[in-house]
Amino acid sequence: MLLLTDNSSAVDAIVQSSRASGIAEGGVESDVLRLRYVEKLAEAQVHAGDRVIASGIDGVFPKGTLIGVVHKVNPTAPGLFQYIEIKPSADLQRLENVLIIIPQKTESAQSGPAAPRS
């Protein structure tokens, strides 16, 4: 099991209001995620309080799963991308129960080699 805030964690994400896309990554601080690779474009505006959801593209988290809420934005940070921090939607320091999502196998992956037909 890997928490979203782990520095090895990365989830393809979308800002719900502007549809700006990026990668939500864990980091050094255990209670904050970074939304990386969001370009500095007018159509990719991100504001504090915006909801960040899973895009579903990575195949790990179902599309629309709430990741967290934008906590801090610096659209003028050096480089090509905005600096965005996300507060996770759950208090990951106080977890008592977890839900493990196991992806469904496709029919071709479930069946082994084809049996000979007579």
MILOGU-850084 format. One record per residue (C-alpha): chain; x, y, z; residue in three letters. Coordinates in Angstrom, 3 decimals. Example, Ala and Ser with C-alpha at 12.3 -4.5 7.8 and 13.67 -1.06 7.14 Angstrom:
// MILOGU-850084
{pt "A",{12.300,-4.500,7.800},"ala"}
{pt "A",{13.670,-1.060,7.140},"ser"}
END
This chain:
// MILOGU-850084
{pt "A",{0.000,0.000,0.000},"met"}
{pt "A",{1.283,3.469,-0.891},"leu"}
{pt "A",{-0.226,6.695,0.436},"leu"}
{pt "A",{-0.859,9.590,-1.967},"leu"}
{pt "A",{1.521,11.726,0.091},"thr"}
{pt "A",{4.443,9.296,-0.258},"asp"}
{pt "A",{7.251,10.827,-2.322},"asn"}
{pt "A",{7.065,7.805,-4.659},"ser"}
{pt "A",{3.376,8.376,-5.387},"ser"}
{pt "A",{2.030,10.013,-8.569},"ala"}
{pt "A",{-1.564,10.244,-9.848},"val"}
{pt "A",{-2.772,11.736,-13.130},"asp"}
{pt "A",{-5.088,14.551,-12.015},"ala"}
{pt "A",{-7.447,17.264,-13.276},"ile"}
{pt "A",{-8.494,20.539,-11.661},"val"}
{pt "A",{-12.264,20.167,-11.718},"gln"}
{pt "A",{-13.186,23.789,-12.515},"ser"}
{pt "A",{-10.663,24.647,-15.265},"ser"}
{pt "A",{-9.932,21.077,-16.491},"arg"}
{pt "A",{-6.198,21.862,-16.211},"ala"}
{pt "A",{-4.312,18.594,-16.027},"ser"}
{pt "A",{-1.157,17.591,-14.203},"gly"}
{pt "A",{0.396,14.973,-11.967},"ile"}
{pt "A",{-0.395,14.952,-8.220},"ala"}
{pt "A",{2.767,13.833,-6.442},"glu"}
{pt "A",{3.658,13.222,-2.834},"gly"}
{pt "A",{6.626,14.987,-1.344},"gly"}
{pt "A",{8.656,15.760,1.729},"val"}
{pt "A",{5.743,17.195,3.708},"glu"}
{pt "A",{3.390,14.365,4.640},"ser"}
{pt "A",{0.243,16.488,4.566},"asp"}
{pt "A",{0.680,18.208,1.172},"val"}
{pt "A",{0.729,17.064,-2.457},"leu"}
{pt "A",{2.193,18.948,-5.412},"arg"}
{pt "A",{0.268,19.288,-8.654},"leu"}
{pt "A",{3.055,19.334,-11.209},"arg"}
{pt "A",{3.258,20.074,-14.927},"tyr"}
{pt "A",{0.317,22.507,-15.085},"val"}
{pt "A",{1.255,25.014,-17.769},"glu"}
{pt "A",{1.040,28.778,-17.356},"lys"}
{pt "A",{-1.822,29.270,-19.818},"leu"}
{pt "A",{-4.968,31.386,-19.513},"ala"}
{pt "A",{-7.154,28.290,-19.940},"glu"}
{pt "A",{-5.221,26.470,-17.196},"ala"}
{pt "A",{-5.992,28.892,-14.379},"gln"}
{pt "A",{-5.962,27.313,-10.938},"val"}
{pt "A",{-7.175,28.965,-7.735},"his"}
{pt "A",{-7.040,28.129,-4.032},"ala"}
{pt "A",{-10.133,26.106,-3.143},"gly"}
{pt "A",{-10.379,24.334,-6.522},"asp"}
{pt "A",{-11.085,20.600,-6.294},"arg"}
{pt "A",{-8.560,18.195,-7.809},"val"}
{pt "A",{-9.820,14.828,-9.055},"ile"}
{pt "A",{-8.280,11.717,-10.598},"ala"}
{pt "A",{-8.422,11.710,-14.392},"ser"}
{pt "A",{-8.710,7.928,-14.622},"gly"}
{pt "A",{-6.048,7.816,-17.339},"ile"}
{pt "A",{-3.496,6.014,-15.157},"asp"}
{pt "A",{-5.890,3.111,-14.614},"gly"}
{pt "A",{-5.255,3.096,-10.855},"val"}
{pt "A",{-7.781,5.562,-9.451},"phe"}
{pt "A",{-11.303,5.709,-10.908},"pro"}
{pt "A",{-12.086,8.874,-12.878},"lys"}
{pt "A",{-13.565,11.583,-10.662},"gly"}
{pt "A",{-12.100,10.309,-7.375},"thr"}
{pt "A",{-11.450,13.355,-5.171},"leu"}
{pt "A",{-7.736,13.738,-4.489},"ile"}
{pt "A",{-7.856,17.022,-2.602},"gly"}
{pt "A",{-8.298,20.779,-2.703},"val"}
{pt "A",{-5.835,23.379,-3.993},"val"}
{pt "A",{-4.159,24.999,-1.009},"his"}
{pt "A",{-1.554,27.293,-2.580},"lys"}
{pt "A",{-0.927,28.539,-6.139},"val"}
{pt "A",{1.961,30.514,-7.593},"asn"}
{pt "A",{1.268,30.986,-11.315},"pro"}
{pt "A",{4.416,33.120,-11.714},"thr"}
{pt "A",{6.856,30.556,-10.299},"ala"}
{pt "A",{10.093,30.277,-12.294},"pro"}
{pt "A",{9.979,27.871,-15.220},"gly"}
{pt "A",{7.256,26.685,-17.564},"leu"}
{pt "A",{4.779,25.420,-14.968},"phe"}
{pt "A",{2.713,26.799,-12.090},"gln"}
{pt "A",{3.588,25.921,-8.480},"tyr"}
{pt "A",{0.499,24.276,-6.938},"ile"}
{pt "A",{0.035,22.615,-3.538},"glu"}
{pt "A",{-2.920,20.360,-2.720},"ile"}
{pt "A",{-4.305,19.435,0.688},"lys"}
{pt "A",{-5.480,15.793,0.485},"pro"}
{pt "A",{-9.217,15.284,0.939},"ser"}
{pt "A",{-8.570,12.788,3.753},"ala"}
{pt "A",{-6.464,13.232,6.872},"asp"}
{pt "A",{-3.913,10.574,5.987},"leu"}
{pt "A",{-2.323,10.709,9.448},"gln"}
{pt "A",{-5.542,9.441,11.074},"arg"}
{pt "A",{-6.633,6.619,8.780},"leu"}
{pt "A",{-8.510,3.789,10.439},"glu"}
{pt "A",{-9.927,2.012,7.399},"asn"}
{pt "A",{-8.698,1.754,3.844},"val"}
{pt "A",{-10.363,0.578,0.662},"leu"}
{pt "A",{-8.190,-1.372,-1.717},"ile"}
{pt "A",{-9.266,-1.048,-5.350},"ile"}
{pt "A",{-8.329,-4.030,-7.471},"ile"}
{pt "A",{-8.648,-3.411,-11.206},"pro"}
{pt "A",{-10.808,-5.850,-13.134},"gln"}
{pt "A",{-8.989,-8.080,-15.556},"lys"}
{pt "A",{-10.056,-8.039,-19.159},"thr"}
{pt "A",{-11.501,-11.249,-20.559},"glu"}
{pt "A",{-8.392,-11.951,-22.644},"ser"}
{pt "A",{-6.148,-11.491,-19.575},"ala"}
{pt "A",{-8.324,-13.802,-17.440},"gln"}
{pt "A",{-8.236,-16.730,-19.759},"ser"}
{pt "A",{-5.086,-18.682,-20.384},"gly"}
{pt "A",{-4.013,-20.086,-23.702},"pro"}
{pt "A",{-6.854,-21.100,-25.965},"ala"}
{pt "A",{-7.876,-24.731,-25.621},"ala"}
{pt "A",{-7.747,-26.771,-28.806},"pro"}
{pt "A",{-11.121,-27.204,-30.455},"arg"}
{pt "A",{-12.306,-30.523,-31.782},"ser"}
END
